Amino acid sequence: MAKVDQITVRNSPKLREKMNQEGEILKSQEDEKSNSEKIDVSVVIPVHNANLWLDDCLASISRQQHTLNVEVSLFLDSCTDDSERIVQGWSTKLKEQGYAVITAVENNENPKGG
């Protein structure tokens, strides 16, 4: 268990709730998650008509050698090119390699990022 100084606790109601009588922080169930469930790195990629560079970008992520738990989030904003198809293909490949992949697609006439 971690010990925390009084100044930190006084300024943090959430920490006060978790402390026992000896001033030690009690771990919650969330804290007890195994490392395989925690994300070490999040890669956030906004996408708007990115078919010219998207394959290279996702291939680069795929080639990385590491032991981290990585989440790749792709946010497609009103794409009118091949970006969505590219993301679908890479999403499957990245998941097979152990990456957590999140995709969100927004389709309207006015891209928010453009």
N, C-alpha and C positions, 0 to 999 in steps of 0.2 A: 504494500500500500504506500501511496505517496504522502509525504508530509508537506504541508503548505504553510507559509507564514501568515500571520494574522491580518496583515494589510491586504493581501490578495483575497482572503476569505471575506473580509469586511466589504470589499468592493464587488463581490460576486455572490448574489443571492443563490445562484445555482450551486456553487461550491458549498455554501453554508448548509444547504439541504442534504448534501451528500456526506457531510462530515460525521464521524462518530465521536464519542466522548474524548478520545485521546488525540483528537485533531488530525486524524488520518482520513484521507478521501476514500470513500467506499466506491468500488467499481460497480457500474450498472451493467445490465445485460448487454447493452450496446457496446460497452467497453470490452466485454468478454468475447466479442466476435473473433473468430479465427482470422489469421492473416489472409487466408484465401478469400474472405468476404470483404475485406477492406480494400479500397482503391488507393494506390500510392500516387498515381499520376493521372490527371485528366487532360486529354487533348481535345480542345474545342475548335471545330472548324466550321465557320460560317461559309455557306456555298451559294453563289449566285452566278449561273452560267460559267461554270469552272471546268468544262470538259477539256480545256487545253492543258491544265496543270493538275487536275484532280487525281488521275492515275499515278503520276509521279509522287504526289504527296502521300497517298495511301500506301503505295509500294515502299516508300521510305519508312513509314511507320512499321510496316510488316517486316522489314529487314532488320529492325533493331534487335540486338541481342541483350537481354536483361532478365532479371528474375522478379521484376516488379509486377504488381497488378495494375494494369493500365485500362482506362476507360477512354474510348474514342466517341465523341459526340459530334454528329454532323447535322447542321441545321440548314436545310435547303430552302432558299427564299425565292419563290416564284421563278424557278429555272425554266427556261424555254429551250435549252439544249439537251445534251445527253447526260447531264450530271446525275439525275435520279437513277438511271440505269447503271451508271458507273458505281454509285454508292451502294446499290443493291448487291452488285457482284462482289465488291470489296467487303461489304458487311459480313457476308457468309464466310469469306476467306479469313477475315480477322477473328471472327468468333471461333472458327476452327483452330486458330492459333492461341486461343485463350483470352483474347481481348474482350472486354465488355463493350458492346457497341450500342449507342443510342442514336436514333435518327428521328428527325422531325421535319415534316414537309409543310410548307406554307405556299399555297397557290392562289394568287390574286393578281390583279392588273398592276398594282403598285408595290414593287418590292420594298420592304422596310429598310434594307441596307443599301439601297441604290439611290 
